[in-house]
């Protein structure tokens, strides 16, 4: 049985946190959500094809091509020959700095939200989020998509990423 009040509170909190996080990213960097996710993904996985980059940020191939063109015009990415006939997308130095700025803006906004909780509450929340993310991975089935705006280093320093573990468990 589901508690409709808890579900409603979760929905309201999730939306508010998303709005704060993405608003801060847009305000601090001037980059839209999909483009921001693309830069963060490329920072961790340089040289992806446009098709793969689109898949990882949840965009169609045509939308990904338009987004890459926009990032090219802003000199945040460059195209290079990839494997076979593939064209690889890589960050420029400016793009690497933009990706770092995106993660800093995202992290700052989320830190402000967590400041509302004391240390014990943050520890409990971390355990609950591990459980929720493991379950969300089972529904979404794509760690790259689920974690497209994640600061992967912060998630794996001193702990195991629950999404990465869920993916290993599924394929193992």
C-alpha positions as CSV (number, residue, x, y, z in Angstrom):
1,X,0.0,0.0,0.0
2,X,1.3,3.4,-0.9
3,X,1.2,6.4,1.3
4,X,-0.2,9.2,-1.0
5,X,1.0,11.9,1.3
6,X,4.6,10.6,1.3
7,X,4.5,10.2,-2.5
8,X,3.2,13.7,-2.9
9,X,5.9,15.1,-0.6
10,X,8.5,13.2,-2.5
11,X,7.2,14.6,-5.8
12,X,7.1,18.2,-4.5
13,X,10.6,17.9,-3.0
14,X,12.0,16.2,-6.1
15,X,10.6,19.0,-8.3
16,X,11.8,21.7,-6.0
17,X,15.4,20.3,-5.8
18,X,15.4,19.8,-9.6
19,X,14.3,23.4,-10.2
20,X,16.9,24.8,-7.8
21,X,19.7,22.6,-9.2
22,X,18.9,23.2,-12.9
23,X,18.1,26.9,-12.3
24,X,21.5,27.4,-10.7
25,X,23.2,25.6,-13.5
26,X,21.5,27.8,-16.1
27,X,22.1,31.0,-14.1
28,X,25.8,30.2,-13.4
29,X,26.7,28.8,-16.8
30,X,24.0,30.0,-19.3
31,X,23.8,26.4,-20.6
32,X,20.6,24.5,-21.0
33,X,19.9,21.2,-19.3
34,X,20.7,18.8,-22.2
35,X,23.8,20.7,-23.2
36,X,25.0,20.8,-19.6
37,X,24.4,17.0,-19.3
38,X,26.3,16.5,-22.6
39,X,29.3,18.5,-21.3
40,X,29.4,16.5,-18.0
41,X,29.0,13.2,-19.9
42,X,31.9,14.1,-22.3
43,X,34.1,15.2,-19.3
44,X,33.8,11.6,-18.1
45,X,33.7,9.8,-21.4
46,X,35.6,11.8,-24.1
47,X,35.3,10.8,-27.7
48,X,31.7,9.6,-27.8
49,X,29.9,9.6,-31.1
50,X,27.0,12.0,-31.4
51,X,24.5,9.1,-31.4
52,X,26.0,7.7,-28.2
53,X,26.1,11.1,-26.6
54,X,22.4,11.6,-27.4
55,X,21.6,8.2,-25.9
56,X,23.3,9.1,-22.7
57,X,21.5,12.4,-22.3
58,X,18.2,11.1,-23.4
59,X,18.0,13.0,-26.8
60,X,17.0,11.7,-30.2
61,X,19.7,11.6,-32.8
62,X,18.4,14.7,-34.5
63,X,18.2,16.6,-31.2
64,X,21.7,15.5,-30.3
65,X,23.0,16.7,-33.6
66,X,21.4,20.1,-33.1
67,X,22.8,20.3,-29.5
68,X,26.3,19.3,-30.7
69,X,26.1,22.0,-33.4
70,X,25.2,24.5,-30.7
71,X,28.1,23.4,-28.5
72,X,30.4,23.6,-31.5
73,X,29.3,27.2,-32.2
74,X,30.1,28.1,-28.6
75,X,33.5,26.4,-29.0
76,X,32.8,24.0,-26.1
77,X,33.3,20.8,-28.2
78,X,35.1,19.7,-31.3
79,X,34.6,16.9,-33.7
80,X,37.4,14.5,-34.4
81,X,37.7,11.3,-36.4
82,X,36.6,8.3,-34.4
83,X,36.6,4.6,-35.1
84,X,35.8,3.7,-38.6
85,X,33.5,6.3,-40.1
86,X,32.4,7.5,-36.7
87,X,33.0,11.1,-35.7
88,X,34.0,11.6,-32.0
89,X,32.9,14.5,-29.9
90,X,35.4,15.9,-27.5
91,X,35.5,18.8,-25.1
92,X,37.7,21.8,-25.8
93,X,39.5,23.4,-23.0
94,X,36.6,25.9,-22.7
95,X,34.2,22.9,-22.6
96,X,36.2,21.2,-19.8
97,X,36.0,24.4,-17.8
98,X,32.2,24.7,-18.6
99,X,31.7,21.1,-17.4
100,X,33.6,21.9,-14.2
101,X,31.4,25.0,-13.7
102,X,28.3,23.0,-14.3
103,X,29.2,20.5,-11.6
104,X,30.2,23.2,-9.2
105,X,26.9,25.0,-9.7
106,X,24.9,21.8,-9.3
107,X,26.9,20.8,-6.2
108,X,26.5,24.3,-4.6
109,X,22.7,24.2,-5.1
110,X,22.4,20.7,-3.7
111,X,24.7,21.6,-0.7
112,X,22.3,24.4,0.2
113,X,19.4,21.9,0.2
114,X,21.4,19.5,2.4
115,X,22.3,22.3,4.8
116,X,18.6,22.1,6.0
117,X,19.4,18.7,7.6
118,X,21.7,17.9,10.5
119,X,24.5,15.3,10.1
120,X,22.5,12.3,11.2
121,X,19.6,13.3,8.9
122,X,22.0,13.6,6.0
123,X,23.4,10.1,6.8
124,X,19.9,8.6,6.9
125,X,19.0,10.4,3.6
126,X,22.1,9.0,1.9
127,X,21.0,5.4,2.9
128,X,17.5,6.1,1.6
129,X,18.8,7.6,-1.6
130,X,21.0,4.6,-2.2
131,X,17.9,2.4,-1.9
132,X,15.8,4.6,-4.2
133,X,18.5,4.9,-6.8
134,X,19.0,1.2,-6.9
135,X,15.2,0.7,-7.5
136,X,15.2,3.6,-10.1
137,X,18.0,1.9,-12.0
138,X,15.8,-1.3,-12.2
139,X,13.0,0.8,-13.8
140,X,15.3,3.0,-16.1
141,X,17.9,0.3,-16.9
142,X,20.5,2.8,-18.0
143,X,23.1,4.1,-15.6
144,X,24.5,6.6,-18.1
145,X,21.0,8.2,-18.5
146,X,20.2,8.1,-14.8
147,X,23.6,9.7,-13.9
148,X,23.9,12.1,-16.8
149,X,24.4,15.1,-14.5
150,X,26.2,13.3,-11.7
151,X,29.5,14.3,-10.2
152,X,30.8,10.8,-10.4
153,X,33.9,11.4,-8.3
154,X,31.9,12.6,-5.4
155,X,29.6,9.6,-5.6
156,X,32.4,7.0,-5.6
157,X,34.9,8.6,-3.2
158,X,34.7,6.6,0.0
159,X,31.5,4.7,-1.1
160,X,30.1,2.6,-3.9
161,X,27.8,4.3,-6.3
162,X,24.4,2.5,-5.9
163,X,23.6,3.0,-9.6
164,X,26.9,1.5,-10.7
165,X,26.4,-1.4,-8.3
166,X,22.9,-2.0,-9.6
167,X,24.3,-2.1,-13.2
168,X,27.1,-4.5,-12.2
169,X,24.6,-6.7,-10.4
170,X,22.3,-6.8,-13.4
171,X,25.1,-7.7,-15.9
172,X,26.9,-10.1,-13.5
